[in-house]
């Protein structure tokens, strides 16, 4: 990974580096390795993360169905009729 410093602006380069490391999950990995976790703790965290994913997916599906339901009642534009009097 490379970060270029432009106009001697080290603060901006540091923010970019921090953002890229955060997106890659670097800090999360360090936090996980900082202390020992028992199997039960890992299992609890995995269960909690799975539930959060499930709730998020459920909420997205509900919003999708609401949008589709709203779209059913919108007036549809009539399709233009093909011009049959067109000369060939």
N, C-alpha and C positions, 0 to 999 in steps of 0.2 A: 504494500500500500504506500502510495506516495502523496504527500501534501506539499504543494508549492507555496512559498511565502512570496506574496506580491506586495510591492511598495513598503517593504519592511514592516508589514502589519502582522506581527506574531500573534496577537490576540485572535484575529480572524482565522489564521491558520490553525491555532489551537482549538477553536470552536469547531472547525471543519473536521479535524482529527477526532475530537470527542464525539461528534455526530456519527461519523463513519464507524467508529469502534462500537458505539451504542447500537447501531443498526445491525452490525454483525453479531451482536450478543456477547461481545468480549467481556464486558463488565458483569454480565449475568454469570458467565462461566467462572470468573474469579470469585464472585460472591458465593457460588455453590461450593467451591473448593476450599473456602476459608475455614469451614468447620465441618466436622464429621456429622453425617446424617444417618440415622438408623433406617432400616428398611421400612418400618412403620411410618416414619416421617415422610419418606419418599412416596409411599403408597397414598398417604393422606393428601399430599400435594398433587399427585397425579389425579386422584379422584376429584379434588377441588378444581383443577384445571380442566378436566373433562366436563364437569358440570357447567363451568363457565362457558366452554365452547358450545355445549349443547344449548344453553340459554340464549347465547348470541345467535346461533343458527335458527332457533325457534322464533326469536324476535324478527329476524330478517324474513323468514317465511311468512309470518303474520303480516308484516308490512307489504310484502309482495302480493298476498291475497287481497289485502285492502285496496292496493292500487289497481289490481285486476278487476275487482268488484266495481270500483269507481269508473273504470274505463268502459264497463259494460253499459252504463247509463248515459254515456256521452253520445251526442248525436254524431253519427258517422256521415262524412261527406260523401255525396253520391259520386259514383265513378263516372267519368266523362264517357259519353257514348261514342263509339267509333264512327268516323265520318264515312258514310257509304256512298256519298255523291262525289267522291274524289275521282278526278280524272287520272287515268293511268298513262 
